[in-house]
Amino acid sequence: MRVPATLAAVSCLCPLVVFLCVVSQSCYGTRVNLSPHRNQTKLLETDKDSHHRPKRGWIWNQFFVLEEHIGPEPQYVGKLHSNSDKGDGSVRYILSGEGAGSVFIIDETTGDIHAGKSLDRERKSQYVLHARAIDRRTNRSLEAESEFIIKVQDVNDNAPTFPDGPFSATVPELSDIGTSVFQVAASDADDPTYGNSAKIVYSILEGQPYFSIDPKTGIIRTAMSNMDRETRDHYAVVIQAKDMAGSVGGLSGSTTVNITLTDVNDNPPKFPQKSYQLYVPELAPVGKAVGRIRANDEDEGQNAEMTYSITNADAAAIFTITTDAEHREGIISLKQRLNYEKRKVHTLNIEGSNTHLDSRFSHLGPFKDSTSLRVIVGDVDEPPVFSMDYYIMDVYENSPAGTQVGTVTAVDPDSTNSAVRYFIENEEDRPLYFTIGVNSGIIRTTKVLDREETAWHNITVMAAEVGKFTATTDQIRLSAVCFSVYPFIHPFIPPAIYPSIIKVETSELFQFSFKTNNEYFSFIAVQLK
């Protein structure tokens, strides 16, 4: 019987089946000779006591086969051999298990094993098979069945990939150099335990000099400290992962990390102009907006939020400014009515200041700006103004028609000082007891009045500027006139002094007074003889 020389030392003990495998590897230009090992055998229960021989084990190597073999011939894996084989063909070698007969083919006479197909370690890394040696004539087992493994040897046939890419990341603008931004992780389907096929090194293909990457960990960091979002806010950083520890010939894959600079409050508000001008008519209503002003801030979000204020006290007494947060504008409105005739121009000092400050960037401040707003008061043709809001006049009953009762006076408050005309407002179904001079404002009776019939008369006088008879009510001012009709009195008592007489017969001193305050009438005591 013939056995390999490497097993000659043990072949004298008992018949043996030997697995031989010598695999040449081209990955790194080395040649691996696998030595046999004992006690790596599983004995099947049915073969434990075949032929009642003493227990024996197979002596075999763990076989290796290169993946992705593309040669014209089947790839040689190894050889089964029993010391019972005298070379006369009486021993038959049988292979069973994973891939037996399809992937792995055995020469039943010689025990040579070949891989009939190209294998892919990433799909299946090893195969568990069983070997038997039987006598062809008796079909009896010469050796107990043994389990062994054929391991698929890795070659660098898979490039690193980024399954989850591309990626998005953010980092605050003006971050310090070395600030961590993002960590990428590539995967390689090759065997990480064998050689450098799955040893990955990271590098930046695009994105320098703004960012750097740790070649081992894949952590991306800032490489510049003055990156300003307002100048550039987006960077497409291309990362490469290369296996074989980055050496020449290694396979590589790449991905893109889209890095966006987030905003910090590093820009103060700025008014586009140092001065503005606003026209406001003098009749603009109090509390209503009369204008808007806006300061620009290159920041965004809450970093651009600001409030507006009027800093000079005299203007703040007449105007107010509120902040429209949505549009970031200052809304100017009136606290008091304007009067063109009294003041034609108002100057407002307006300040816009950020509300959310960041102490890290205080040296870039101050985070406020100011401007001046010149408000031009527009002259509006205002209606005439009466000298009194209401008048009280007296007339004696039985006075002849055309008696002068009194005079109302109105003037044009505008700078033009236009002439004024007067009218009495009257309803068509009411009798008209009084008339008014269109130009003079003198009120006269139109008929004889009877106090016992009507003691008081109320009329409404209208005043309008000359040439504006068709004016709206905004250009007509009204005043109420109240007439008291007095009874006829003794001709020797001046009516201007005694509009009414109360007679009291008494020898004691007395004093008259009103029960309530009255600014239009007073009492004078007169002793009649």
C-alpha positions in Angstrom: 0.0 0.0 0.0 1.2 3.6 -0.9 0.6 6.6 1.2 2.0 10.1 1.0 5.3 10.6 2.7 3.9 13.0 5.2 1.8 10.3 6.7 4.4 7.5 6.7 5.0 7.9 10.4 1.5 6.9 11.3 0.6 4.5 8.4 2.0 1.6 10.3 -0.6 1.8 13.1 -3.8 0.9 11.2 -5.5 1.3 7.8 -6.2 5.0 7.2 -8.1 7.2 4.7 -6.2 10.4 4.1 -7.5 13.8 2.8 -4.8 15.8 1.0 -5.2 19.4 -0.2 -2.6 21.7 -1.5 -4.1 25.0 -2.5 -2.2 27.7 -4.4 -3.5 31.2 -3.6 -2.8 34.0 -5.9 -4.3 36.8 -3.7 -1.0 37.7 -2.2 1.4 35.6 -4.1 1.8 33.0 -1.4 1.5 29.2 -1.4 -0.3 27.4 1.5 0.5 23.8 2.3 -2.1 22.4 4.7 -0.9 19.8 7.3 -3.1 16.9 8.5 -4.7 17.0 11.9 -6.2 14.3 14.0 -9.4 14.1 15.9 -11.5 16.3 13.7 -13.8 13.5 12.7 -17.5 12.7 13.4 -18.3 8.9 13.4 -21.7 7.9 12.4 -23.6 5.6 14.7 -24.1 3.0 12.0 -20.4 2.7 11.3 -19.0 2.7 14.8 -18.4 -1.0 14.8 -18.0 -1.9 11.2 -16.4 -5.4 10.8 -15.9 -5.3 14.6 -12.6 -3.5 14.0 -11.0 -1.3 16.6 -12.2 2.4 16.4 -10.3 4.4 13.9 -10.4 8.0 12.7 -9.8 9.6 9.4 -6.8 11.7 9.1 -7.6 14.7 6.9 -7.0 18.3 6.2 -9.6 21.1 6.2 -9.9 21.6 2.4 -9.9 25.1 0.8 -11.1 26.1 -2.6 -10.7 29.5 -4.2 -13.9 31.4 -5.1 -14.6 32.8 -8.5 -12.4 30.2 -10.4 -12.8 30.8 -14.1 -10.2 28.4 -15.5 -11.0 26.0 -18.3 -10.6 22.9 -16.1 -12.4 22.0 -12.8 -10.6 23.4 -9.8 -8.7 20.7 -7.9 -9.7 20.6 -4.2 -8.0 17.6 -2.6 -7.7 13.8 -2.4 -9.3 11.1 -0.3 -7.1 8.1 0.3 -7.4 5.0 2.5 -4.5 2.8 3.5 -6.7 -0.1 2.5 -6.4 1.0 -1.1 -3.7 -1.1 -2.8 -4.2 0.7 -6.1 -6.0 -2.2 -7.7 -9.3 -0.3 -7.9 -11.0 -2.4 -5.2 -11.7 0.7 -3.1 -14.5 2.9 -3.9 -14.6 6.5 -2.5 -18.1 8.0 -1.9 -18.8 11.7 -1.2 -22.1 13.0 0.2 -23.3 16.2 1.8 -23.6 19.8 0.7 -22.8 20.1 -3.0 -21.7 16.5 -3.4 -22.2 15.4 -7.0 -23.2 18.9 -8.2 -20.6 21.3 -6.9 -18.0 18.8 -5.8 -17.2 15.7 -7.9 -15.1 12.8 -6.7 -13.2 10.3 -8.7 -14.5 7.1 -7.0 -11.3 5.2 -7.9 -8.6 7.7 -7.1 -10.4 9.8 -4.4 -9.6 13.1 -6.2 -12.1 15.9 -5.5 -12.7 18.7 -8.0 -15.0 21.8 -7.9 -17.1 21.6 -11.0 -18.5 25.1 -10.6 -17.2 28.6 -9.8 -18.0 29.3 -6.2 -19.0 32.6 -4.5 -17.8 32.9 -0.9 -20.3 35.7 -0.3 -23.2 33.4 -1.1 -21.8 30.3 0.7 -18.6 30.3 2.6 -18.2 26.6 3.4 -19.6 23.2 2.6 -20.0 20.3 5.0 -19.4 16.9 3.3 -19.1 13.2 4.3 -16.5 10.7 3.0 -16.7 6.9 2.9 -14.5 4.2 1.6 -16.1 0.8 0.7 -15.0 -2.5 -0.8 -16.3 -2.6 -4.4 -16.7 -6.4 -4.3 -18.5 -6.7 -1.0 -19.9 -3.2 -0.7 -18.7 -3.1 2.9 -17.3 0.0 4.5 -13.6 -0.1 4.9 -13.6 3.1 7.0 -16.2 4.8 9.2 -17.9 7.7 7.5 -16.3 11.0 8.4 -17.5 14.6 8.2 -15.2 17.3 6.8 -15.4 20.9 5.6 -14.4 22.5 2.3 -14.0 26.2 3.0 -14.3 28.7 0.1 -11.2 30.9 0.1 -11.9 34.6 -0.3 -10.6 36.7 -3.1 -11.1 40.5 -3.4 -14.0 40.5 -5.7 -16.3 42.9 -3.9 -15.9 46.7 -3.8 -17.0 48.6 -0.7 -20.5 50.0 -0.8 -22.6 52.6 1.1 -26.0 50.9 1.2 -27.7 53.9 2.9 -26.2 56.6 0.8 -26.3 59.4 -0.3 -26.4 61.1 3.1 -27.5 64.5 4.5 -25.9 66.3 7.4 -25.8 69.7 9.0 -23.3 71.7 10.9 -23.5 75.3 12.3 -21.8 77.9 10.3 -18.5 79.3 11.8 -17.9 76.1 13.6 -14.4 75.5 15.0 -12.0 73.4 13.0 -12.4 69.7 13.9 -16.1 69.9 14.6 -17.7 66.5 14.0 -20.2 66.6 11.2 -21.1 63.0 10.2 -19.8 59.5 10.2 -20.0 57.3 7.1 -19.7 53.5 7.2 -19.0 51.4 4.1 -19.6 47.7 4.0 -17.5 45.1 2.1 -18.8 41.6 1.3 -15.4 40.1 1.3 -14.0 38.1 4.2 -12.9 40.5 7.0 -10.9 37.7 8.7 -8.7 36.9 5.7 -6.2 39.3 4.3 -7.0 42.9 3.5 -9.9 42.3 1.1 -12.4 43.9 3.5 -10.0 46.4 5.2 -11.4 49.8 4.2 -9.7 53.2 4.2 -11.8 56.4 3.7 -10.8 59.5 1.8 -12.4 62.7 0.4 -12.6 63.0 -3.4 -14.6 66.3 -3.4 -15.1 68.7 -0.5 -11.6 69.9 0.4 -10.4 72.2 1.9 -13.6 72.6 3.8 -13.9 69.2 5.3 -11.7 66.2 6.3 -12.3 62.6 7.1 -10.7 60.1 9.4 -9.4 57.3 7.1 -10.2 54.6 9.7 -13.4 55.7 11.4 -15.1 57.6 8.5 -15.8 60.6 10.7 -16.2 63.8 8.7 -15.0 67.0 10.4 -14.8 70.7 9.5 -11.4 71.8 8.2 -12.1 75.5 8.0 -13.4 77.8 10.8 -14.8 80.7 8.8 -17.5 78.9 6.7 -20.3 81.5 6.3 -23.8 80.3 5.6 -24.7 83.6 4.0 -21.8 83.2 1.5 -22.4 79.5 0.8 -24.7 77.2 2.6 -24.4 73.8 0.8 -21.5 71.5 0.2 -21.6 68.2 -1.7 -18.8 66.1 -0.2 -17.8 63.0 -2.1 -16.4 60.2 0.1 -14.4 57.2 -1.2 -14.0 53.9 0.6 -11.2 51.7 -0.7 -10.4 48.1 0.4 -7.0 46.4 0.5 -6.2 49.0 3.2 -6.2 51.6 0.4 -3.3 50.1 -1.5 -3.0 50.1 -5.3 -5.2 47.5 -6.9 -7.9 47.8 -4.2 -11.5 48.1 -5.1 -13.4 51.3 -4.2 -16.9 52.7 -3.9 -18.1 56.3 -3.2 -21.0 58.2 -1.9 -22.1 61.8 -1.4 -22.7 63.5 1.9 -24.8 66.7 1.3 -23.7 69.0 4.1 -25.8 72.1 4.9 -24.6 74.9 7.1 -27.2 75.9 9.7 -27.7 79.5 10.7 -26.3 81.3 13.7 -27.0 84.9 14.7 -23.9 86.5 13.2 -25.5 89.3 11.2 -27.2 92.4 12.7 -30.3 94.1 11.2 -29.6 96.6 8.5 -32.0 99.3 7.2 -31.5 99.7 3.4 -31.5 103.5 3.8 -30.3 105.9 6.5 -33.4 108.1 6.1 -37.0 107.7 4.8 -39.9 110.0 4.0 -43.6 109.3 4.6 -46.6 111.4 3.7 -49.5 111.2 6.1 -52.7 113.3 5.7 -53.6 115.3 8.8 -57.0 113.6 9.0 -55.5 110.1 9.3 -57.3 108.3 12.0 -55.7 107.6 15.4 -54.7 103.9 15.9 -54.7 103.0 12.2 -51.5 102.1 10.4 -50.1 105.0 8.3 -46.9 103.3 7.1 -44.5 100.4 7.3 -40.7 100.2 7.5 -38.4 97.2 7.3 -34.8 96.3 8.2 -33.1 93.4 6.5 -31.3 90.6 8.3 -29.2 88.0 6.4 -29.8 85.4 9.1 -32.9 83.2 9.1 -35.5 81.9 11.5 -35.4 83.2 15.0 -31.9 84.6 14.4 -33.5 87.2 12.1 -36.3 88.2 14.5 -36.3 91.8 15.6 -38.3 94.5 17.3 -38.8 98.1 16.3 -38.9 101.1 18.5 -39.1 104.9 18.3 -36.2 106.3 20.3 -37.0 110.1 20.4 -39.6 111.0 23.0 -41.3 113.8 21.2 -42.1 111.6 18.2 -43.0 108.6 20.5 -45.7 110.8 22.0 -47.5 111.2 18.7 -46.5 108.0 16.8 -46.2 104.4 17.8 -44.5 101.4 16.1 -45.3 97.7 16.5 -43.6 94.7 15.0 -45.2 92.5 12.4 -43.3 89.2 13.2 -44.5 87.4 10.1 -43.2 90.0 7.6 -40.5 91.4 10.0 -41.8 94.9 9.5 -42.4 97.9 11.8 -46.0 99.2 11.5 -46.3 102.9 12.2 -49.6 104.3 13.5 -50.8 107.5 15.2 -51.3 108.0 18.9 -52.6 111.6 18.4 -54.3 113.5 15.5 -52.0 115.4 13.3 -52.5 119.1 12.5 -50.9 120.6 9.5 -51.5 124.1 10.6 -49.6 123.5 13.9 -46.8 121.2 12.6 -46.0 120.2 9.1 -43.1 117.8 9.6 -42.3 115.2 12.3 -39.0 113.3 12.5 -39.0 109.7 13.9 -35.8 108.0 15.0 -36.5 104.3 14.5 -34.3 101.4 15.8 -34.5 97.7 14.8 -32.8 95.2 17.1 -32.5 91.4 17.2 -34.4 89.6 19.9 -32.3 86.4 20.1 -28.6 87.2 20.7 -25.8 84.6 20.8 -23.0 85.6 23.1 -20.4 83.6 21.0 -20.8 86.2 18.3 -21.2 89.4 20.4 -18.0 90.7 18.9 -19.7 91.0 15.6 -22.4 93.4 17.0 -24.1 95.5 17.9 -27.1 93.6 16.7 -29.2 96.7 15.9 -29.5 99.5 13.4 -31.3 102.8 13.3 -32.7 105.1 10.7 -34.7 108.3 10.6 -38.2 108.7 9.2 -39.4 112.1 8.1 -43.2 112.3 8.3 -44.7 115.0 6.0 -48.1 116.1 7.3 -50.5 116.5 4.3 -52.8 119.5 4.4 -56.4 118.4 4.1 -59.3 120.8 3.3 -61.0 120.7 6.7 -64.5 121.9 7.3 -65.1 125.2 9.0 -64.9 125.4 12.7 -67.5 127.2 14.8 -66.4 129.4 17.6 -68.6 127.3 20.0 -69.9 123.8 19.8 -73.4 125.0 20.6 -75.1 128.4 21.2 -77.9 129.5 23.5 -79.9 132.6 22.4 -82.9 134.5 23.7 -85.8 136.2 22.0 -88.9 137.9 23.4 -92.3 136.6 22.4 -94.4 138.9 20.2 -91.2 140.3 18.7 -91.8 141.2 15.1 -90.7 139.0 12.3 -87.1 139.7 11.2 -85.9 140.3 14.8 -82.2 139.6 15.1 -81.7 136.8 17.7 -77.9 136.3 17.5 -74.9 135.5 15.4 -72.9 132.3 14.8 -69.4 132.4 13.6 -67.3 129.8 11.8 -63.8 130.0 10.2 -61.8 127.9 7.8 -59.0 126.3 9.8 -56.9 125.7 6.6 -54.2 128.0 5.6 -56.3 129.2 2.7 -58.8 130.7 5.2 -61.6 130.5 2.7 -64.9 132.3 3.1 -67.7 130.5 4.9 -71.4 130.3 4.2 -74.1 129.3 6.6 -77.3 127.3 6.3 -80.0 126.1 8.6 -80.8 122.4 8.4 -84.5 121.9 8.2 -87.0 119.2 7.5 -89.6 119.9 4.9 -92.6 119.1 7.1 -91.5 121.4 9.9 -92.2 125.1 10.0 -89.2 127.4 9.8 -89.2 130.0 12.5 -85.7 131.3 11.9 -83.5 132.3 9.0 -79.7 132.9 8.8 -77.6 135.2 6.8 -75.6 133.2 4.3 -72.5 135.3 4.6 -73.0 136.9 8.0 -74.3 134.1 10.2 -76.9 136.5 11.7 -80.1 134.6 12.8 -83.5 136.3 12.6 -87.0 135.3 13.3 -89.4 134.7 10.4 -92.6 135.1 12.3 -93.9 136.3 15.7 -93.2 133.8 18.4 -95.5 132.8 21.2 -93.9 131.5 24.4 -97.1 129.9 25.6 -97.2 127.9 22.4 -93.4 126.9 22.2 -91.0 128.1 24.8 -87.8 126.6 23.3 -86.6 126.2 19.7 -83.6 124.1 18.6 -82.1 124.5 15.2 -78.9 123.1 13.5 -76.7 125.5 11.6 -74.3 124.2 8.9 -71.2 126.0 7.8 -69.4 125.3 4.5 -66.5 126.8 2.6 -67.4 129.0 -0.3 -67.6 127.1 -3.6 -68.2 123.8 -1.9 -72.0 123.6 -1.8 -71.8 120.0 -3.0 -69.2 119.0 -0.5 -69.5 115.9 1.6 -70.4 115.9 5.3 -66.6 115.7 6.0 -66.4 119.3 4.7 -69.4 120.7 6.5 -69.4 121.5 10.2 -72.6 121.5 12.3 -73.5 123.5 15.4 -76.6 123.4 17.6 -78.5 126.6 18.5 -81.0 126.7 21.3 -83.5 129.6 21.5 -85.4 130.5 24.6 -88.5 132.6 24.1 -89.0 135.0 27.0 -92.4 136.6 28.0 -93.0 140.3 27.4 -91.7 142.4 30.4 -91.9 145.9 31.7 -90.2 148.2 29.2 -88.2 149.9 32.0 -86.3 146.7 32.9 -83.5 146.0 30.4 -84.2 142.6 28.9 -80.5 141.8 28.7 -80.3 142.0 32.5 -83.7 140.5 33.4 -84.6 137.7 31.1 -87.1 136.4 33.6 -88.6 137.8 36.9 -89.4 135.9 40.0 -91.4 138.0 42.5 -91.2 137.3 46.2 -93.1 139.3 48.8 -91.2 139.2 52.1 -89.6 141.6 54.6 -86.6 139.3 55.2 -83.4 139.2 53.4 -83.1 136.2 51.0 -80.9 134.8 48.3 -81.8 132.8 45.1 -79.6 129.9 43.8 -79.9 127.1 41.3 -80.4 123.6 42.7 -77.8 122.3 40.2 -74.8 124.1 38.7 -75.7 126.3 35.7 -73.2 128.3 33.8 -75.7 130.1 31.5 -78.0 131.8 34.1 -77.6 133.8 37.3 -79.8 135.6 39.8 -79.8 139.3 40.7 -82.0 140.5 43.5 -84.0 143.7 42.7 -86.2 145.5 45.2 -89.3 146.8 43.5 -91.3 149.7 45.0 
